[in-house]
Amino acid sequence: MYMTYIRSKISSLRKRTTRVPVAASTHEETAPSFEPASQTHINLLPFELFSKILLICLDADSRTYIQDAYTVSHVCSHWRNVAINTPQMWTGPITVSVHRYFLREGGKERPVHAEGLRAWLARSEPLSISMTIDGFRIGMWAPQTSSRITQELVQTTSRWRSLRTRQGVLPSLMKTLAEGGPFASLEELELEDSTGEIGDNADVATIVSFLNAPRLHKLTMKMDCRIPMPWTQLTHLNLHALGHSYSSILDMLDRCSGLAYISIVLSALHFPPVVRATPGPPLNRLKSLSLTVAGRIGIWVMPFLDLVHATHLESLTFIYRRQPAVWGVLYLTDFQLRSPNITNLEIGWNGSPLPCADLISVLTHSQRLTNLTLDDCLFDDEFLQALTVKDDVSSTLAPRLSSLTLTGLPEAGLSEVAMKEMLELRWVSGDSDVDMGSSRRLQTVVLGGEFVFSTAFRDAMKELQASTGFPSCIKILEQYTS
């Protein structure tokens, strides 16, 4: 009841004012004169309970989060007191678009003043915050106005839980921020072209370094970023490496001995290597590997797998954004032999045909697979028939499969009969003749693409879903576009 009331209150107040000034001071007389809420029972709630209700109603991921936080704080003196003394309310992600001195909210730019920025940051103390610095342009950082904004940012660097820089950050500003103190709370860092204005011969370490970030473990960066990082403590790395050699990418990974998650955007090769590469040092902690192939050149994309040795890998994602492509199944199956514990496999092939024999070979090497996603992969009924449960469960492909996602299905080339038979036999109940155990049943199915499923097929899937005695889901996406 209270949450409904507060949400309706926020909605009604939002309609009465186009903008709650971000620069509003902490004095009550500057707040918009909304009607008091003292007549409601909600004001009689204990402080702790009321503040928790406010936090639930204010969604930090909402497009209007900043506006809603200020709106709540301007309803009446009681609400204002609760809001100002609830630091968690002011810890949502904040974006400072510096060159226009704007605070960005949900794609809309709002005028920002140093006073408003100071008030927002002060109310979040002493908690950590997520900061995004956006909108830098050469010559747009005017000295006469930037000093106040910069000062407010510098004073909070030790509380930044995450930092994202967009559209290029001038190294001079990064240096100023770094000089404000150690990044003691920084856990996640995303850099975009942060060394673009630094000469090739310059010592980047003298300008900015994140070696003094003891908690940093998630990093997103371009391959040519030269900023010193605490490589050995990283657990998550998102690397943009288009145009860089596979050996140089491997050298980068060798620095990060503790990685559990790797996501790389890389280029394809014109020709396969004359000699198969030898895997590099084992990445013993790696659990998830995601490779996205982009760029405008090359057709060979699998040879990179020869370089990776990840015995404990559990999740492999391979996304290809170009046509045509050479599948190179031996690279993948050899990789599977070195990584026998993969339970989650996702392949996006951008509409290029995948030989049925190759797909079957991949699944033959995936005995522990529980989640399979194929997006925009052109296969036919032969693959669906191969995926069907056999009388001898030991000969069934991916016998532990519990989640299957087939999206980007072509308009032609598949039959509902083959799809229906495969799903029915994998959607077995405990007393069926073919019993793979409840832990090995297919429980979640997502289908989508240009293929149009008939009403009869949809009805059959509803009956199949209703026949099971455990939580399950069969979802057919409407007008799916991969």
N, C-alpha and C positions, 0 to 999 in steps of 0.2 A: 504493500500500500504506500509506504513512504517513498520507495524508489519510483513508483509510478507518479506520485505527486511531484517529486523533484524534477523528473524528466519532463513532465508537462510544464512545470514552472520555467525550466530552462528554455523550452520551446516557445512559450508565450512571450518571455522577456526578449528572446532573440528577435522576435517579430517586431518588437517595439523600438528596437534600436539597430541601426545598420552596423554599428561597430562599438564595442566597448573599448575605450582608448587603452592601448597597451602601456602608454606612458602615465597612466593614472598614478597619482602619488598614494602614499599609505594613509592619507588623511581622508576621513569619511566624507567631508564636504565635497570632495571631487567626484564622488561616485554618482551615477545616474540615480534620479529620484524615483525608484520603483516603489510600489505599494508595500508596506511592511507585511511580514508574514507572521507577526507575533500572535495573530489570532488562531493559528493552527497548532495542533497538538505536537507537531514535529519539533517545535522549539523547546518542548519540555523533555526531550530525550537527553540522556547523559551525553557529555561531550564526545567520549570515545565512540559511542554507538552512532551518533550523528555524523561524525567525521568518516566512519567506515561506509555509511550509506552514501555519502557524497562521493567517495572514491569509487564505489561500484557504479554510480551513475555517470561519472566522468570517464569516458573511454579515451585512453591516451592515444589510441590509433585512429580516433575520429578526426575527420577533416576540420571540425569546429572545436577541437579540444581546447585550444588557447582561449578562444572567445568564450567557451562555456565555463572555463575556470574563472575568468574575470567576471562573467555574468553572475555566477553563484556568489562571488565575494562582494557583489554590490546589491544584493537583494535587500538586506537590512543589516543593522549593526551586529546582531547575533550571528547571522550567517557569515558575515565578514570576519568576525572574531574566530569562528571555527575554521574558516578557510585559510586565513593567514597563519594560524597556529597548527596547520596540518601540512607539514613539508612535503608529504608524498603527493599532494595535489599539484605541486609545481615541479615535478621531476619528469614529466613527459618529454618526448623528443622535441628539441627546439632547433630551428634553422635560422641562422643570421645571414641574410644576403647583404654583404657588407657594402658593395659599391653603390647601392641605392639606399643603404641604411634601412633595410626592410626586414621585418620578421615575417617569414613565410608560413602560411597555414593552408594546407590542403590545396596547393597550387595557386592560391591567391596571395598577393603580396600586400602587406599592411605596413604603414609607416611606423618606424620605430624610433624612439628617442633613447638616449643613454639612460635617462631616468627610468623609463619603462623597463629596459633591459636589466638595470640594476635591481629594480623591485622584484622582477620575476626570479632572478638568480638568488637574491637574498632570501626569498620565501622558501626556497628549496634547501637551504642550509640545515644541517650539515650533510645531507644525503648526496649521493652521486647522481650525475645527470648525463643525458645523451645530447651531444652537440654536433650540429652540421654547419659548416661554414661554406657559403655558396656565393656565386656571383662575382668572382674577382675578374677584373679586367685591367690591363696595363694602363696606368695613368688615372684610374678611377679611385684610387685610395688616397683621397685628399688629406694632406697633413693637418690642416686646420680643423677637420672634423673627425678624422680617424682616431685621434689620440684618446678620445673619451670612450668610444666603442671598444678600442683595443684594450684600454685599461680595465674595463669591466670583464672582458674575456680573460685577460691575464690573471686576474684575481681568483678565477675559478678553475684554472687548468688542473689543479690537484684533485678536483672533484669530478672530472670528466670520466664517465664510465665508458663511453664510446665517442669517437671522433670520426666524422666523415667530411672530407673536403671535396667539393664539386667544382668543375669547370676551371680547374687550375688555381692553385694557391701560390701567391708570391712568396718566394723563399724568405724574403725579409720579414714578412708577417709571421711565418712559421718560426723563425729564429726568435722573434719577440715573444711569442707564446711560450716557446721552450725555455726562455730565460726567466719566465714567471715562476718557475719552480718545477719539481719533478712531476711526471704524470703518474702520480702514486696510485690512482684508482682506475687508470685506463686498462680496459680489458679487450676492447675491439677497436680496430683502426682501419679506415678505408681511405686510401689516397688516390687521387686522380691527377696525374701530370704535375706532381708537386716539385719536380726538379727541372721543369721545362725552361726556366729562365736562368739556370745555372750553367756556366761554361763547362765544356767537357773536361778541362784540366783543373777545375776548382775542387777543393777538398770539401765535399758535402758535409762531412762530420763536423766541420767548424761552423756550419750554418745551422743545422738541425740534426738531432739524433733522438731516437726513442730507446736507447739503451737504458735510460733511467725510468723505464716503465715496467716495474717488477711483476705486474699482473697481466700484462699484454699476452693474449694467447690466440686472438683471431685477427688475421691480417688479410686485407684485400689491396692489391697493388699491381702495377705494371712491371713487366720483366726488367725494364731499363731503369727502374727506380734505384737510386744509389744511396738512399738514406740508411744509415746504420740501424739495424734492428736486433733485438734479442732472439736470434733465430732458434736457439736450442729450446726455448720455453714455449714456442708456438705449437698449438695443437690443431688449428684450422688455418688453411692457406687457400685463398682465392687468387689465382695468378693469371694475368692477361699476357700471353706470350706469343701473340701473332707475329710471324716473321722471324722468330728465333729458332735456332737449331735445337734438336731434341737433346743433344749432349749438354748444351748450356742450361736447359731446363732441369736436366738431371743433376747438374752441378748445384743448382739452386736448392733442389730437394735434399741434397746431401748435407746442406747446412742445418736442416731442420729435422733432427733425429727424433723429435717427440710428436710428429704429426699424426693425428688420428683421422683428419678429414682433408682431402685435397681436391680442389676444383680448378681445372686448367682450361683456358681457351687457347688453342694452338692451331698451327697451319698443317695442311696435308703436304705430302711429298710428290714431286713429279714422277719419281721412279722408286721402286723398292730398293733397299740396300743390297749391294752385291753380296755382302756377307751379313748374316743375321747377327745382331748386336748381342752382347753379353749383358745380362741383368746387372744393375748396379748394386750397391750395398743394400741389404734388406731393410725395409721400412717396417720394423717389427710391431709398431703400435698403430699402423694404418688400418682403419676400419672401413673407410669410404673413399672411393676414387671416382671423380666425375670428369670426363673429357668431352669438351665441346670443340668440334672442328669447324673453323670458319675461314674467311679469306677467299680470294678469287683464283688461287692457283692450286695445282696438285690434285691427285685423285687417290693416292695411297695414304690411308689414315691409321691403319692398325700397327705399323712397325713400332710406334712409340711403346706399345705394351711390352716389347722385348726388353726394354730398359728397366722395367719396374719389377721389383721383387717384394711382394707383400703377402706373406704366408697367412696372416690373420685377417685378410680383407673379407668384409661381409657384404659390402654394397658396391656395385659397379654400374656406372651410368655412362653411356656413350651416345652423344648427340652429334649428328652430322647435318650441317646447314647448306650443303652444296650438292649439285649434281654435275656429272655422274660421280660414282664412287666405286672403288674396288674393295670388295668385302674383305678378302684376305683372311679366311677363317682360321688358318693354321696359327696365325699370330694370337688369335683370341683363345683357341683351345689350348695352346701351349701355356698361355697365361693362366688359364683355369687350372691346369695341372699344378702350377706353382702356388695357386690361391684356391685350395679345395673347399674353403669354408664360405663361399659366396652364397648368401641367402636372398639377396635382392639384386635383380638384373633389370636394367632399363636401357632400351635401344631406340633411338629416334633416327630414322634413315632418310628423311626428306623425300619420300616418294620413290626412292631407287629400289629396284627389285632385289630381293634377297633369295638366293637359291634355297629351296626347301631342304636339300641335303645338308646345307651348311647350318641352317637353323636347328635341324635335328641333331647335328653333331654338337652344337653348342649346348643344347639341353641334355644331351647324353653325358656331358661333362659337368652337369649341374644337379647332382643327386640331392644336395641339401637346399635347393632353391625353394623358397616359400612365396616370393613376390616376383612376378614377371610383368613388365610393361613393354609393349611394342607399339611405337607411335610412328605412323606414316611409313610402315614397312610393307612392301608389296609381297604378300604370300598368297597361297591358294588353298584349296580344300585338302591337298596332300598334307600340308602342315597340320591342319586341324585334325585330320584323321590320325596323324602320328602322335598328336597330343592327347588323343582319346585314351582312357584307361583300358589296359589290357586285362585279360583273365588272370594272367600271371603278373601280379603287382610289381614284381622285381624287374620286369621288362618295360614298365611304364615310364615315360619321360617325366622328369621332375615329379616324383611320386609324392613329395611333401608340399606341393604347390597349394597355397591357400588363398592367394590373391592374384587375379589375372586382369590386366588392363590392355585392351586392344583398341586403340584409337587411330584415327586417320585411315579407317578401312576404305578400300576403293569401292567405287560404285558397282563394278562388275568383277567377276573372277572368284567370288565366294558363293556358297550355297547355304541357305538357312538349315538345310537338313544336316550337313556336316557340323555346323556350329551347334545346333540343338543337341545332336548326339554326343558331341564332346562335352558340353556343359552338363547334360543329364548324368553321364557316367562319372563325371568328376564331382558331381553334387550328390554323392551317395549318402544314405542314412546308415545308422549303426547296424541294422539288421539286414542290409543288402547282401546279395551274393558276393559282390565285390566290395570288400570292406578294407579301407586303408586307415581306419582309425579316425577319431574325431579331430586329432591334431593334423591330419593330412587331407581333410576334406577341403574342397574349394568353397570358400565362404564369402568372398567378395569378387564381383565381376563388374567391370565397366566396359561398355562397348560404345563406339562412336565413329563417325566419319561420314562419307558420302553414301555408304551403303544404306538402303532403306529397308528396315525390318518390317515385316508384315504384322498385321494385328494378331494373327494366329500365333506367330512367334512370340510376340510380347505377352499374350495371354498365357502361353506355355511357360514363359519365364516367371510370371507371377505365381503360377501354380507350383512351380519348382521351388521358388523361394518360400512359399507358405508351407511346403511339405517338411521343412527341416525343423528340428526342435532346438536350434541354437541360433544366436544372433547371426544374421546373414543379410546380404544385399546384392541385388542384381540391378544395375543402373544402365539404361540406354540413353546416351546423350542425344539431345535433339539438335539437328543441324550443326553438328560439331565441325569446326574448322581447325585443322592442326596447325 
